[in-house]
């Protein structure tokens, strides 16, 4: 079994002591989930087992993750793409900024945990492809994440985040990136996933500024 990460990610060093403790709990719950799924499969893994392995109560698990699916679908790097995108130079093309944000957030994840791709990313994507409940939750969470990304895209283009063009463009991008990761899984993880994501972004044009 691959050794799980136990230290905090570099991106979390600025957090308060209370927030760091909460993040450690999240990581412990996620590590326990990955271990159990590797040992006995997704369907056989229960929240009670996860709580026992992570040495917390089931109510604590649910306090951090509303559903079992959320445990494998969310991590501390999820908000980074939006932050990195918003920090890019205003005169840089939107797609170039998104490409940088995606690569940088994954690079930070790998720096914090060299086993990230093998231990977390591949398992997450496989479950997303094979388990209907996980796939369904992905579609639900995309709506929430999409609204956050709409805000960043709107700021970069001088548009309102509720503009039809902003919403369609952003959700189209997210759907395309999701499809690229599914393609990677279906082709047995051949090639560099970052290259696949770059190819995906290359099929789009920048959303014009208003």
N, C-alpha and C positions, 0 to 999 in steps of 0.2 A: 504494500500500500504506500502511496506517495505521502510524504510527510506534509501535514497541513501547516499553513501559515498560522503563527500564534502572535507575532508582533504586529503593531499598528502600522498602517501604510504611511509613507512619508507625507502624503497629502493631509494627514490628520494630525500632524504634530502641533498645529496652531490651535487645536481645540482645547476647551477647558477640561479640567480634571473630570468633571461630571460627564461631559460629552465623550471623553476618551473611554471612561468606564462603560458607557452605553455601547460604544462601538466595539469594545472587546467582547461584550456579551453577544452582539450581533454576529461577530466573527466566530465565536464559539458555537453558536447555534448553527451557523452555516457549515462549519467544519464537521460537526456531528451529523448533519444531514447528508453531506457528501459521503462520509464514511459509511453510513448505514445503507445508502442507495447502492454504493459499490459492493457492499456485502450481500444485500438481499433484494435489491431492486426497488423501484420507486413505489409501486403499489403496496408492497409489503411493509414499507416504512411508515410508521405512525408518528403523530406529534408527541405522543407519550414517550415513545422510544427516543425521539430526538431530544426531548427535555431531559430524560434520564441520562443520556450520553453527554449532554452539554452541562449537566449538573445545575439545571434550573427547573422551575415549575412549568407545566403546560401553559398556564396563564401568562407566564413571562414570554414564552415563545409567541403566543398570539398577540401580545402587546407590541412586539417588535415586527411581527409578520402576520398580517391578517389571515393568510391562507398558507398551506404547505407549499403551494406553487410559488408564492412570493419569495420563499426562502431561496429557491434556486434561480430565480429570475432577477433579483435585485442585489446590488452590492454598493460599496462605498464610492465606486467610480462613476456611478450613474449620473450624478449632477455635474461631473467635471466637463463633459462635452459642451454643455451650455455655457459654463463659466469661461472655458477656453475660447469658445467661439466669440463671446462678447468682448473678450480682451484683445482680439486681433485688430490690426490697423484698419481704419475705416475705408481706406482706398484699396484694400486687398479684395479680390473677387470673393463672393460669398462661397462658391464651391471650393476655392483654395483654402479658405478659412475653415470650412467644414472638414476638409481632408486633413488639415493640420490638427484640428481638435480631436478627431477620431484616432489618428495615429498617436498623438501625444497622450491621450487618456489610456490607451492600451499600453503604450511604452511605460507609463508610470505604474500600471498594474504589474507588468512583467518585472520591472525593477524592484518593486516591493516584494514580489513573489515569483521567482523564475519558473515555478511550476504552474503558473496561472493558466496558460493555454491548455496544458495537458490535464490539470487537475480540476479546473473550474470551467473554463470556456467550452471545451469539447463536450463535457458532461452536460452542461446547461443546454447547449445547442442540440445535442442528441435527444434529450428529454423533450425539448420544445418540438422536435420533429416527430417523435414517436408516441408521446403521451398526450391524448386529446385534452385533458384537463389543463396541462401546462400550456399547450398551444392556444387554448381558449383564453387563458389568463394573459398571455402575451398580447393578444388583440385588445383586451381591455386596458392593459397598462400602456399600450401604444397611444391610446387616446389622451391619457394624462400626460405622458412624456411629450406628445405632439404639441400640446398647448404650451408647455414650457419652451419648446424649440420655436414655436410660432412667435413667441415674445422676442427671442433673440434674432430671428430672421426679420421681424418687423423693424427692430431697431437698426439693423444693418441696411435696410432698404428704404427707410423713411415712410413706411406704411403703417397702417393700424394692424395690430395682431389678429383682429377679427375679420380682416379683409378676405374675401373669397380666394383671391390669388395667393395670399400668404398661407392660408390653411391648406389649399389644394397642393401647393408647391411643397410645403413642409411635410405633409402626410405622404405625398408621393415619394419624396426622398426616403422617408422612414420605411415605407413599404418596400421600396427597391432594395434598401440595405438589408432588410429582413430577408428578402428573397435571396440575396447574395449569400447570406450565411446558411440558409437552408440548402442552397446549391452546393456549398462547401461540404456540408454534412453528407449529402446524398452522393457526393463524389469522393467519399472516404477521406476527407480532409486533405486532399491533394493540393499542393501549391500553398502559397502564402495568402492567408485570408485578407491581409491588408491590401495586397495587390488586387484581389477580387473586389474589395470595397472601392479601391481607386478606379477600377474599370467601371464599376457601377455608377460612381459619381460622374465619370466622363460621358455618360449617356445623357446628362442633363445640361442645360444652359443656365446661366445666372438669372435670377429673378431681377428684372430691371428696377432700379431705384425710382422712387416717385419724386 
